[in-house]
Structures are given as structure tokens and as C-alpha cells.
Amino acid sequence: MKKLFLVTTLGATFVLALSSCGKDEYKLSVVAPQGAPAVSVSALAVADPANYSFIDANNISEQFTSNEKDIIIAPVNAGAKLYKLGKSTYKLGAVVTWGNLYFATQRADIQSVTDLSGKDITLFGENTINSSLARYVLTNKNIEPNYTYLGSAANTKELLASDANSIVMTAEPALTAVTNQLKQNGKTVKAFAISDLYKEISDAEFTQAALFIKNDAIENHKEVVNDFLDSVKASCDLVTNDVEKAANNIITLGNTGLPSALPVLKTALPKCNIKFVDAKDSKKQLEKTVSIDPAQFGGANPADDFYYNK
């Protein structure tokens, strides 16, 4: 675009048109939790690592209140709840992961999910949407196990590896890593995708993690934001279109908290449910996710202004 300046000389006004200021070259800063959500931007991070940070998932929520990064990838419920409470200016740009949670066990007597009824199951994150989802799907299938809790998916993965009688909820790609480890010792792991169970009872997909955009970036660099969203879609699509290249991007980055073995990644990445769906098209699915446990989202569906519209 051109900038116009008015100059007054001896009572006459002249309009001077300066040369085009060119394309906005602003670089967005991005933070994502280590693990599956990091996959969604891995192709971009390889090309521009200085502007991407991958941190412990337990620390991602505080990124909203610090208001430093332009883009945050985080659990959908965390971004929605903080926005509703007025503690965040970040709007939802797209949902990028749709459920990488699994029930898993070595037990020979567990052949189907119905066999979980009456058994002891160890979930992770007692007061999180992940545990709420696990309880929701089992209750709606009339399966009533006994629940205990550990702090993280890494904890339940270790329990699965060390205790052949355990039944746990864990997540990909950790599940594939431990499954391969046990297979080498002649042991078998059976796993049931919680996202599939949720789809069976709700005819919907679980909106797990999303990309959130700081309002300042939207107001000042909208064109850059829109181009970035297109690039993130391409990065997500890579998991479907060229999983080996996506896996190699993860290995090259080396700081995503994901396994570094190519065979593990090639098996696990498709099970992470990485898919880019923009805010407008994910709204109905998100509202169904809210109904699992509204308290995790601040007690109600997000307002319309929570969703970014390109």
C-alpha cells in the first residue's frame, strides 16, 4: 500500500505519494507443548527454529497470562476457560489435534473395552479434561471400572511397562514406544483409542489441542496470521501425506519431547490424530467437547468472539 502525506506551501496543498511499503515481514513467535501438539508446527519449526519454543505441557497454560508469544498451541479447554475468565486475549485459530489418548494393558483377559468393567484403571491428570473424557466414554458405554490417578501420561506409560496387570490411560507416541519395547521381550499390549469410543457415543470428534492467536497479532499483522494458518495446515497435512518426512522433521528438531526413532514415529504419528480444522469449522465439535465437562471450559460454551475468522 502507499502512504500519503499532505504538504502545505504558500497556501497550496500537495499530496505526495510515497513508494509502496511492501509486504508485512513480521515473524510470529510460537510456543507449543512438547508431545503430539508439537507435530502440528514441526515442519515450520524446522525452517525457522529461532521463533519456535517447545516446553513442558504442564507449563503451557501460564503462556496465556504472560501474553508474550503471538501463537500458543494448548489444550482447547485451557484456552477457552482463560478467555472466558478475561485472563487471555488469545482467540482460537484452529483445532490441530483430535485425541491421542488410549486405554492400554498387557492383560490377556482384556480383549475388548467391555472387559474393563469392574477392573482397576489408572488415569492421568485427575482434574483434567483427559480424565473427564475417559470417564465419560466408559460411563456412556455402561462400563464401571475403579479409577486411580497418576500425574502424567509418562507416569502411566511407565506403569504399563513395569506392571503386567495394570490397565492405564496413556497417549501416543509414548504408547507406541512402550509397545515396541515390550514386544522385544515377547509381550503384547492391547490398546483402545478413546477418541474412537467417544465418536461411537457422540457422533463427534474430541477437540483436544488448538492453535491460539494473540489479539495484538490479529490487529497488527492479520495478513501474516492468515498466511501462517495456511502454513500450519500444510504442516499438519504432512502427517497424512508424507509421514516419513514429518517424522524426520521431529528428529531434526530434537526438542519436541517426542521419540527420536524413525520407526516409532512413523507408526505413532498417524495415531496422534493431527488434523487442521479452522475455528469456524471446528465450533460445533468443540461445543460437543464442552458438554463432556463444562467446568473445564469455564462453565459454558465459548462466546462467538472466541473464534478467529480469517
C-alpha positions as CSV (number, residue, x, y, z in Angstrom):
1,M,0.0,0.0,0.0
2,K,1.1,3.6,-0.4
3,K,1.4,6.2,2.3
4,L,0.0,9.7,1.5
5,F,1.4,12.9,3.1
6,L,-0.2,16.4,2.9
7,V,2.2,19.3,2.5
8,T,1.1,22.9,2.6
9,T,3.2,25.5,0.8
10,L,2.1,29.1,0.3
11,G,-1.5,28.2,0.8
12,A,-1.5,25.3,-1.7
13,T,-1.9,21.7,-0.6
14,F,0.0,19.0,-2.3
15,V,-0.4,15.2,-2.0
16,L,2.9,13.3,-2.1
17,A,2.6,9.6,-2.7
18,L,5.5,7.6,-1.4
19,S,6.5,4.2,-2.7
20,S,4.8,1.1,-1.6
21,C,5.8,-0.1,1.9
22,G,5.8,-3.7,0.8
23,K,4.7,-7.0,2.4
24,D,4.5,-7.3,6.2
25,E,7.6,-9.3,7.1
26,Y,6.7,-9.7,10.8
27,K,7.8,-13.1,12.3
28,L,5.3,-14.7,14.6
29,S,6.6,-16.2,17.8
30,V,5.2,-19.6,18.6
31,V,5.1,-21.8,21.7
32,A,3.8,-25.4,21.9
33,P,3.8,-28.1,24.5
34,Q,6.2,-31.0,23.9
35,G,4.5,-34.1,22.6
36,A,1.8,-34.6,20.0
37,P,0.7,-31.0,19.6
38,A,4.3,-30.0,18.6
39,V,3.9,-32.2,15.5
40,S,1.4,-29.7,14.1
41,V,4.0,-27.0,13.6
42,S,7.1,-29.2,13.2
43,A,7.6,-28.5,9.5
44,L,7.6,-24.8,10.2
45,A,9.9,-25.0,13.2
46,V,12.5,-26.9,11.2
47,A,12.6,-24.0,8.7
48,D,12.6,-21.2,11.3
49,P,13.7,-22.7,14.7
50,A,14.5,-19.4,16.3
51,N,10.8,-18.4,16.5
52,Y,9.5,-21.7,18.0
53,S,9.7,-23.0,21.6
54,F,8.6,-26.4,22.9
55,I,8.0,-26.5,26.6
56,D,6.7,-28.9,29.2
57,A,3.0,-29.4,28.8
58,N,2.4,-28.6,32.5
59,N,3.6,-25.0,31.9
60,I,1.6,-24.2,28.8
61,S,-1.4,-22.5,30.5
62,E,0.8,-19.8,32.0
63,Q,1.7,-18.7,28.5
64,F,-1.7,-17.1,28.1
65,T,-1.3,-14.8,31.1
66,S,2.3,-13.9,30.3
67,N,0.9,-12.6,26.9
68,E,4.4,-12.8,25.3
69,K,4.1,-15.2,22.4
70,D,2.0,-14.5,19.3
71,I,0.8,-18.1,18.9
72,I,0.2,-20.7,21.6
73,I,-0.7,-24.3,21.0
74,A,-2.5,-25.7,24.0
75,P,-5.4,-27.8,25.2
76,V,-8.6,-26.4,23.9
77,N,-10.2,-26.2,27.3
78,A,-7.3,-24.2,28.8
79,G,-7.5,-21.5,26.1
80,A,-11.3,-21.4,26.3
81,K,-11.5,-21.1,30.1
82,L,-8.9,-18.4,30.4
83,Y,-10.6,-16.4,27.6
84,K,-14.0,-16.7,29.3
85,L,-12.5,-15.5,32.6
86,G,-10.9,-12.5,30.9
87,K,-7.4,-13.7,31.6
88,S,-6.4,-14.2,28.0
89,T,-6.6,-12.2,24.8
90,Y,-5.9,-15.3,22.6
91,K,-8.5,-16.4,20.1
92,L,-8.9,-19.9,18.7
93,G,-7.5,-20.1,15.2
94,A,-7.8,-23.8,14.5
95,V,-8.0,-27.2,16.2
96,V,-4.9,-29.2,15.4
97,T,-5.2,-32.5,17.5
98,W,-8.2,-34.6,17.9
99,G,-7.4,-37.2,20.5
100,N,-4.2,-39.2,21.1
101,L,-5.4,-41.0,24.3
102,Y,-5.7,-44.7,24.7
103,F,-6.6,-47.4,27.2
104,A,-3.8,-49.9,27.2
105,T,-2.9,-53.1,29.0
106,Q,-0.8,-56.3,28.8
107,R,-3.5,-58.4,30.4
108,A,-4.7,-61.4,28.5
109,D,-8.2,-61.3,30.0
110,I,-8.9,-57.8,28.4
111,Q,-10.0,-58.5,24.8
112,S,-12.5,-55.6,24.3
113,V,-13.3,-52.4,26.0
114,T,-16.3,-54.0,27.7
115,D,-13.8,-56.2,29.7
116,L,-12.8,-53.1,31.6
117,S,-15.9,-53.1,33.7
118,G,-15.1,-53.8,37.4
119,K,-11.3,-53.5,36.7
120,D,-8.8,-51.1,38.2
121,I,-7.8,-48.4,35.7
122,T,-5.1,-45.8,36.2
123,L,-5.8,-42.5,34.5
124,F,-3.5,-39.4,34.4
125,G,-4.5,-35.9,35.4
126,E,-7.4,-36.4,37.8
127,N,-8.9,-32.9,37.4
128,T,-8.3,-32.6,33.6
129,I,-10.4,-32.9,30.5
130,N,-8.5,-36.0,29.6
131,S,-9.7,-37.9,32.6
132,S,-13.2,-36.4,32.2
133,L,-13.2,-37.8,28.7
134,A,-12.1,-41.3,29.8
135,R,-14.8,-41.5,32.5
136,Y,-17.4,-40.0,30.1
137,V,-16.9,-42.6,27.4
138,L,-16.9,-45.6,29.8
139,T,-19.9,-44.4,31.7
140,N,-21.9,-43.9,28.4
141,K,-20.9,-47.5,27.5
142,N,-22.2,-48.7,30.8
143,I,-18.7,-49.7,31.9
144,E,-17.9,-49.0,35.5
145,P,-14.3,-49.6,36.5
146,N,-12.4,-48.4,39.6
147,Y,-10.2,-45.4,39.0
148,T,-6.9,-44.4,40.4
149,Y,-4.7,-41.5,39.1
150,L,-1.1,-40.6,38.3
151,G,0.2,-37.2,37.3
152,S,1.1,-37.6,33.6
153,A,0.9,-39.9,30.6
154,A,4.6,-40.6,31.1
155,N,3.8,-42.0,34.5
156,T,1.1,-44.3,33.2
157,K,3.3,-45.4,30.3
158,E,5.9,-46.5,32.9
159,L,3.3,-48.3,34.9
160,L,2.1,-50.1,31.7
161,A,5.7,-51.2,31.1
162,S,6.5,-52.3,34.6
163,D,3.2,-53.9,35.7
164,A,1.7,-56.6,33.5
165,N,-1.5,-56.5,35.4
166,S,-2.1,-52.7,35.0
167,I,-4.7,-51.1,32.9
168,V,-3.8,-47.5,32.1
169,M,-4.8,-44.4,30.1
170,T,-1.8,-43.1,28.2
171,A,-1.0,-41.2,25.0
172,E,0.7,-41.5,21.7
173,P,3.5,-41.5,20.7
174,A,4.6,-42.8,24.2
175,L,2.2,-45.8,23.7
176,T,3.9,-47.0,20.5
177,A,7.4,-46.6,22.2
178,V,6.4,-48.8,25.1
179,T,4.5,-51.3,22.9
180,N,7.7,-51.8,20.8
181,Q,9.8,-52.1,24.0
182,L,7.5,-54.8,25.4
183,K,7.2,-56.6,22.1
184,Q,11.0,-57.1,22.1
185,N,10.5,-59.0,25.3
186,G,7.8,-61.2,23.9
187,K,4.9,-59.2,25.5
188,T,1.8,-57.9,23.8
189,V,-0.1,-54.6,24.5
190,K,-3.8,-54.2,23.6
191,A,-4.9,-50.6,23.1
192,F,-8.3,-49.0,22.6
193,A,-8.5,-45.5,21.1
194,I,-10.5,-43.3,23.4
195,S,-11.3,-40.9,20.5
196,D,-12.9,-43.8,18.6
197,L,-15.0,-44.7,21.7
198,Y,-16.1,-41.1,22.0
199,K,-17.1,-40.9,18.3
200,E,-19.2,-44.0,18.7
201,I,-21.3,-42.5,21.5
202,S,-21.4,-38.9,20.4
203,D,-21.0,-38.9,16.6
204,A,-18.4,-36.2,17.2
205,E,-14.6,-35.8,17.4
206,F,-12.8,-34.8,20.6
207,T,-11.2,-31.4,20.2
208,Q,-8.0,-31.8,22.1
209,A,-5.5,-29.2,21.3
210,A,-5.7,-25.9,19.4
211,L,-3.8,-23.1,18.0
212,F,-4.5,-19.7,19.7
213,I,-3.6,-16.3,18.3
214,K,-2.9,-13.2,20.4
215,N,-5.3,-10.4,19.6
216,D,-2.5,-7.9,19.1
217,A,-1.1,-10.1,16.3
218,I,-4.5,-10.3,14.7
219,E,-5.0,-6.5,14.8
220,N,-1.5,-5.6,13.6
221,H,-0.4,-8.5,11.4
222,K,-3.6,-10.1,10.1
223,E,-2.1,-11.0,6.7
224,V,0.8,-12.7,8.4
225,V,-1.5,-14.6,10.7
226,N,-3.6,-15.8,7.8
227,D,-0.5,-16.9,5.8
228,F,0.7,-18.7,9.0
229,L,-2.5,-20.6,9.4
230,D,-2.3,-21.8,5.8
231,S,1.3,-23.0,6.5
232,V,0.2,-24.8,9.7
233,K,-2.4,-26.7,7.7
234,A,0.3,-27.8,5.3
235,S,2.4,-28.9,8.3
236,C,-0.5,-30.9,9.7
237,D,-1.3,-32.4,6.3
238,L,2.3,-33.8,6.1
239,V,1.5,-36.4,8.7
240,T,-1.1,-37.8,6.3
241,N,0.7,-37.2,3.0
242,D,4.3,-37.9,3.9
243,V,4.6,-39.4,7.4
244,E,8.3,-40.2,6.9
245,K,9.1,-36.5,6.2
246,A,7.0,-35.5,9.2
247,A,8.9,-37.9,11.4
248,N,12.3,-36.7,10.1
249,N,11.3,-33.1,10.9
250,I,10.7,-34.2,14.5
251,I,14.0,-35.9,14.7
252,T,15.8,-32.9,13.2
253,L,14.2,-30.6,15.8
254,G,15.2,-32.8,18.7
255,N,13.5,-30.7,21.4
256,T,9.8,-31.7,21.0
257,G,9.7,-34.4,23.7
258,L,8.9,-37.0,21.1
259,P,10.8,-40.2,20.4
260,S,13.8,-39.9,18.2
261,A,13.5,-43.3,16.5
262,L,12.2,-43.1,12.9
263,P,10.2,-46.5,13.0
264,V,8.5,-45.5,16.2
265,L,7.5,-42.1,14.8
266,K,6.3,-43.5,11.5
267,T,3.9,-45.8,13.4
268,A,2.9,-43.3,16.1
269,L,2.3,-40.1,14.3
270,P,-0.8,-41.3,12.4
271,K,-2.3,-42.3,15.7
272,C,-1.9,-38.8,17.2
273,N,-4.9,-37.6,15.2
274,I,-3.2,-34.5,13.8
275,K,-5.6,-32.5,11.6
276,F,-6.0,-28.8,10.9
277,V,-9.6,-27.6,11.1
278,D,-10.2,-23.8,11.3
279,A,-12.1,-22.1,14.0
280,K,-15.3,-21.7,12.1
281,D,-15.5,-25.4,11.1
282,S,-14.5,-26.8,14.5
283,K,-17.0,-24.8,16.5
284,K,-19.8,-27.4,16.6
285,Q,-17.3,-30.2,17.5
286,L,-15.8,-28.0,20.3
287,E,-19.2,-27.3,21.8
288,K,-19.8,-31.1,22.0
289,T,-16.5,-31.5,23.8
290,V,-17.6,-28.8,26.2
291,S,-20.6,-30.9,27.1
292,I,-18.2,-33.7,28.5
293,D,-17.3,-31.5,31.4
294,P,-18.4,-27.8,31.2
295,A,-16.4,-26.8,34.3
296,Q,-13.2,-27.5,32.3
297,F,-14.3,-24.7,29.9
298,G,-15.4,-22.1,32.5
299,G,-18.9,-23.5,32.8
300,A,-20.3,-22.8,29.3
301,N,-19.7,-22.8,25.6
302,P,-17.2,-20.1,24.5
303,A,-18.7,-16.9,23.1
304,D,-18.7,-16.3,19.4
305,D,-15.8,-13.8,19.6
306,F,-13.5,-16.5,20.9
307,Y,-13.3,-17.9,17.3
308,Y,-11.0,-16.2,14.9
309,N,-12.4,-15.5,11.4
310,K,-10.0,-15.1,8.6
